[in-house]
Every structure is written in C-alpha cells, then in structure tokens.
Amino acid sequence: MAKDTNTTDAEADKGGNGNRWLGIAGMAVSLAILAFSVYVVAQVVAHLDFGQVAAAVAATPLNHIAWAIAFGCGSYFALTFYDFIALKQLREPVPYRTAAVASFSAYSMSFTLGFPLLTGSAARYAIYSRAGVSAGNIARLVMLCSLQFWLGMNVLVGVSLILRAPQLATFDKLAVSVNLALGIAVLAAVVLWCLYVGSRPRKLRIKKVALELPGLKLTLAQILVSCCDLLCAGSALYVLLPQGHGLDFLTYIAVYVFAVTAGAASNVPGGIGPFEATFLKALPGVSAEALLAGLLLFRLVYYLGPFVIGLLVFLGHELRVRLSRADSSPH
C-alpha cells in the first residue's frame, strides 16, 4: 500500500511539474508576442502624424460606421448563443433572455477589461447563480464557450488557408504548399473532433473539473454560431479599413483571425498592441494613419461602446433583481 501511495505522489508531483513548466512556457510566449507587438507599434507611432489620424477618423463615411455598428450587433447577438448552447449541454433550464443578458454582460466586459476569468466569469456568476446554476456548471459553461470559440476560429483559418493559400503566403511568409497543407490539417482536425464527440458520449477533465463534451449536433451548432460571430466581428472592422488595402474578404478574415489569436495569446486586455501590430504587418502598403484610424474606430464601435452598454445592462439587471426581492420580502 505504501508503494502505491508513493507512486501516486510521484505521479502527482510529475504532473504538477509538467503543469508548472507549461505555465512558464505559456507566459514566455505571451511576453514574446507582446514585446514584438510593442516594438512594431512603437516603430509606427514614432513616425505617426496624429493630425492625419484625426483627419482620417473624421473623413470616415457615416454609412461605413453604421455598417460597422450593425455587424458589431450581429456579433454580440451570435455571442449570446455561446452561453445558450452551453446551458443546453449542461441541461440547465435557463431561458434565452437570461442567457443573453449574462453573455452580453460577460463578453462586453471581458473584451475590454481583459482577464475573462475574473471579469466575464464574475458577471456570469452573479446572474446564473440566481437562476439556480451551480458554480461548477458556470465554470463548465466558460470552458464550453472557449471550446466553441476555438472551433470556429479553426474552421475559418482552415478554409482561408486552402482557398487563399497564395495570397496568405505573402503575409505568413510560408510556401503556398505549406499553407495548403496547414489548412487541410486544421480542417481535418475539426472533422476528427466532430467524429470523436459524435461517436459516443465523451468526457474531458480540465484540472479538477470533469466536462461532458457536446455531441455532434451541438458541436455543429457551436461551429456555426462561432463562425457567424467571427465573420460579423471581422466585417465590422473590414468596412472601416481604408480604401485600397488590397485584401479580398476571405484573405482578410484569415488575417483578422490571426490578429485575434495573437491578442488572445498575449493576455492583454482587448488584445491591444498585438492586434494592431498584425494589421500593420499585413497591410504595409496602406497609410499607417488611415489604418490606425480604422482600428481606432473599430475599438470604439466593438469594444468601448458595447462595454458601456453591457455595464448598464448588467447594473440594470442587478437593480431589477434587488428591487423585485425588496417588493416580495415581507414587511
């Protein structure tokens, strides 16, 4: 018995050391991405004419801004189904309206403030705990939403790498054949995942949380919703980019996904820095002032505006709940 206990302890120590090294490696990658992004942005800002940036913002057609707002609304509408699908998988009978409020509040805050496990999860916990969802299932919901996001990202990247391999080769500096191979591999991985979860019920353990994975039907729904979200969010920026950037939409969406990935990997609130650096490298022939004007407007439309609205929605929901409790309490 002592031998078994010692073996188990040794395996636990080994696993703990492995997780520690993975954490250090992840931090190193995040810092490397952030450092490179700061360098790229600093090089541009050093030669930037802020008067031209302001002029480019003022010259942006109002209908382009209106389209950006409409696409942003479409993205946040799609995001509400991240939570709704996760709740279906967790068999939690939470109505769509509650899921929409929680999802919009969580994403609008975490996109702008960063640290989604603190900001987004706190908003979700405040709303879902009152709806009877346990803390464990709220943690599982966050995991399912993250899985959903990355499935959509992989599908869009895979399709773009296959259909726009030559165009993307000028951006990622890889051979066209390598881009094609990567695109096929990424889509094949998504297909294999769908076959894996569709063959029989599957469970995944992340740290100490056991997660029952969605079956094929819900997984396909996750992919569809995530792709709609990313396409709408990407379109919100696409209509704000300066004329003559030379990217067709499918090539652009791959660059957008790369920019979002770099921002997420850096762990910087809103991906600020890595996101801009990706576009500055991808569009070297475009005026930096005009490009940064478009990126600035995108941050106002997609991040700052929804953040303010999301905060008001969350506070309004909390106030309504407290008032209803006060009215129903015995006097």
N, C-alpha and C positions, 0 to 999 in steps of 0.2 A: 504493500500500500504506500509506503514511504517513497518507493521508487517511482510509482505512478505520479504521486504528488510532485516530486522533484522534477519529473519530466514535464508535467503540465506547467509548473512555474517557469521552467526554462523556455518552453514554447511561448508562454505569455511574455517573458522578457524579450525574446527574439521578435515577437510581433510588435511589442512596444517600441523596440529599437527601430524596426522597419518603418513604422508609422512616423517616428521622430525624424528619420532621415528623409522620408517622403515630404514631410512638412518643411524641412530645411530646404530641400530641392525646389519645392513649390515657391517658397519665399524668394529664393535666389532667382528663379525665372521671372517672378513678378517684378523684382527690383531691376533686373536687366532690361525688361521691356519698358519700365518706367524711365530708367536712365537714358535709354536710346531715344525714347519719345521726347523727353525734356530737351535732349541735345538737338533733335530735329526741329522742334518748335522754337527753341531759342535761336537757332540759326536763321529761321524765317523772321521771327519777331525783331531781331536786331536790324533788319533792313526794311521793316514794315513802315508804310505810311498810314498812320491811323486815320488821317483825314480822308484818305481814299477808301478805307474800310467803312467809315461812317457814310460816305457818299454812295458806296455800293449797297449798303443796307437801305438807304433812303430811296435808291433807284429800283429796288426790287418791286416788280409789279404786284399790285394788291391781289390780283387773281391767283398768282403763284402762292402767296401767303395763305389765301383762302383754301387752296387745294392742299397745302401742307397741313393746315388745321384739320381738314376733312380726313385726310389719310391718317393723321395722328389719332383722331377719334376712332377710326376703324381699327387701328392697332390696339388701343386700350379696350375697345369692345371685345376684340378677339381674346385679349388677356383675361377677361372675366371668365372665359370658358376653361382656362387653365385650372382654376380652382374648382369650377363646376364638375369637370371631368374627374378630377382627383377625388372630390367628395363622392361621386358615383362609385369610384373604385373602392373607397373606404366604407361604402354603404352607410354614409351619414345622410339622413333625410333633411338636409339644409336647403331651403328654397333658393332659386336662382337670384332673387333680389338681394338676399343676404350675402351670397357668394360674390355678387357683382360689387357690392359696397366694400367688402373685405379685400377683394382682389385689386380693385382700383386704388383704394387707400394704400395698400401694401406696396404695389408696384410704383405708384407715383412718388411715394416717399423714398423707397429704396433706390430707384433710378437716379434720383437727385442727391440724396444724402449718402448713398453707398451703404456698406455694412448691412446687406439684406437680412442676415440672421438676427440682427438687432432691431432694425427699423421695420422691415416688412413683416417679420415674424411677430413683433410686438403688436402691430396693428391687427394682424390676423387673430392673435390670441385674444385680444380684447373683444373682438366681435364673435369669433366662433365659440369661445368658451361659454358665452351666454346662450349660444344655440345648442349647448349640450355636447360639443365636440371635445374630446379629451386632449390633454397636452400632447400625449403620444401620437394621436392621429393628426394633430396640427403639424407636428414635426414630419410625419409621413407625407402629409399634403405638400409641404415645402419641397421634399425630395421628389415627389411625383411631378411637381411643376418644373423643377430643374431638369428632370429627365425629358419632359415634354419639349422644353426649350431647345435642348441639345439635339433631339431627334430632328426637329425642323431645320436647325442650322445645318446638320449634316446632309439632309436631303437637298437643300438649296445649293450648298457648296458642291456636292457631287454632281448635280445636274449642270451647274455652271462650268465646272472643270471639264466635263465631257463636251458640252455644246460650244464652249468658248475657250477651248484649250489654247489656240494660237494667240488670241487677244490677251489672255491672262498670263501667257509666257513673258510678255513684256513687263508685267507687273511683278510676278513672283520670281522671275529670272530662272525658271526651270524649263527644260526642254518640253516641246509640245507633247511628246510621247509620255513623259513623266506626268504631266498634268492629266492626260487621258487615263493613265494607269491609276493615279490617285483618285480621280473621280469615280472610276469603276469600283475601286476598292472601298471607297466611302459608301457608295450606294449598296454594294454587296453586303457591307457590314450592317446597314439598316435592314436590308431584306432578311439577313440571317437572324437579326434580333427579332423581327416580326415572326419568323418561323419558330424561333426559340420560345417566345411567350405564347404563341398560338397553339403549340403542340399539346401543352398541358399546363395547369396552374404552376407558376414559378414564384419563388420567394428569394429575396435578396437581403442580406444582413449588412447594414452600414453602421459601423461601430457597434453599438448595443441595440440598435433599432432594427427589428425584423419588418421587412416591407414586402407585401404581396404585390407582385407586378401586374399591371393591367393585361388582359388577354388581347387577342388580335383585333377585335372590334374597337375597343377603347384605345389601343395603341395607334390604329389608323386614324381615329378621331383626334388623338393627340398630335399626330404629324400634320394633319390638315389644318388644325387650329394654329399650330405653331408657325406653319408656312404662311398662313394668312396674316398673322401678327407681324412677322418679319418683312413680308412684302409691303404691307401698309406702312410700317415704320420706315423702311427703306425708301418708299415712294415719297414720304413726307420730306426727306432730305433731297431726293432726286429733283423735285420741282424747284428747289431753292438753289441748286448749283448754278454757277454762271454759265451762260451760253458758250458753246464751242468747246466743251470739255472732252468731247470725242468718245464718250463711253455709251454703248448701247445699254439698254436696261439690264439684260441678263449678265453682261460683264460687270456692270456697276453693282448689281446685287451681290455678286461674289466678293467684290472689294468691300462693300458695306458689311457683310458678314465677317470678313477678316478683321475689319476695324472694330466691330462689336466684340469679337473674340479677344483681340488684343486689349481692349478696355476692360473686359471681364477678368482676363488673366492678370492684369496689373493691380486689381483690387482697389483702384482709385475711384472715388465717387463719380458716377456718371461716365466713367471711362475717359474723363477729361485728360487730354495730353496724348495718350496712345491712339485714341480715336481720330483726333485731328492730324497727328503725325502720319497715320496710314493714308489719309487722303492727300496730304501734302506730297507724299512719295508717289502716290498713284497718279496724280494729276500735275506733273511738273511743268506742263506747257500752259497751265492756267494761271492767271494773275493771282498771287497769294492773297492780295487784299480782297478780291472778289470772292475767292474760295472761302476765306475766313468769314466774310460777311454772310455767306450762305450757311456755314456751320454755326455761326452765332445765332442766326435766326432760327435754325433748327433746334438749338438748345433752348431758346425761348419758347418755341411752339411745342416741342415734345417733352421737355423736362421741366422748365420753370413754371409754365402755365398749368400743366396737369398737377404739379406739386402743390401749388396754391389751391387749386380746386379740390384735389384729393384731401388736403389737410382740412379744408372747410367741410367736405363731405364726412370725414371721419369725426370731426368735432360735433357736427350736426347730429350724426348718428348717436354719439355718446350722450349728447344733451337730451335727445328724444327719449333714449332708454332711461336716463335718470329721472326725467320728468314723468314718464309713464309709471315708473316704480314709485315715485313720490305720490302720484294720484291714487295708485292702487293700495298703498300702505294704509293700515287702519289708523284713524285719528283718535 
